[in-house]
Amino acid sequence: MTDLELDRVVPLTGGHNFRDLGGYPTIDGRTVARGLIYRSGTMAELSDEDHAMLDAIGLKVICDFRSSQERDRRPSRLPAMASYEIWARDHQTSAGDITIALHKPGATADTARTHILEAYRDLAYEQAPSYRELFLRIAHGPLPLVFHCAAGKDRTGIAAALLLDLLGVARDIIEWDYALTDRFFARGCELVAKDPFGAKLKGVDPAIWAPIMRADPSYLAAMFETVEQRHGSAQGFLREELGLGEDELAIIRTRLLE
């Protein structure tokens, strides 16, 4: 990793893809504040030292985007007396549909990539209730806050992209932040293998399913293209689909920009 990449990664020994979302410049010359919003992958293997690190950064809230089944299979390892508020919602996920497709005769890396592109056109809508809660908490709740899913790439990556867009970060920088997840590709594959979800990929050539683990900026572009076509802009999605008002969007900018 470059120094710039390492600078935003929180070095958790049992964590995955835990990093500061701040420090990025905005188009109007401001900067996203550091130490307020973090993004992450699974928190199921955190060590005692990791817990101390989360205490050191003053973490107040954890927003867990994983489905009910994912949380049951791989619960977050947090102290019994943890002071963080943990938010999650009970819901199912459609991610398993991709694994079914990968088992079909003739499946290739290209077909896997096509399926993940299509998933990105739907994911912001599937996760809209979680994203609404996240943005409301950023507007009105205590900070610092971390939001996460399993790999910290898809559900988390879209949430991060929508937030950075709201703050006025340029699209190429948003894509750069998204693509940083690729630095954790090997660790992400290792974690998938430990999860029962990974059993669904048994017998599938890793070269075929690897694209679903990659942080390809074209996936994020598919999400932006879809919400912009339907709502005029990504901020239109926040207003129309998440039901966020202009006052709440303004508060988020005020809280997170320097």
Secondary structure as UniProt FT lines:
FT   HELIX           3..8
FT   STRAND          19..20
FT   TURN            27..28
FT   STRAND          31..32
FT   TURN            34..35
FT   STRAND          37..40
FT   TURN            44..45
FT   HELIX           48..56
FT   TURN            57..58
FT   STRAND          61..64
FT   HELIX           68..73
FT   TURN            80..81
FT   STRAND          85..88
FT   HELIX           96..102
FT   TURN            105..106
FT   HELIX           109..126
FT   HELIX           128..140
FT   STRAND          145..148
FT   HELIX           155..167
FT   HELIX           171..179
FT   HELIX           180..184
FT   HELIX           185..194
FT   HELIX           196..199
FT   TURN            200..203
FT   HELIX           206..209
FT   HELIX           210..213
FT   HELIX           217..231
FT   HELIX           234..240
FT   HELIX           246..256
//
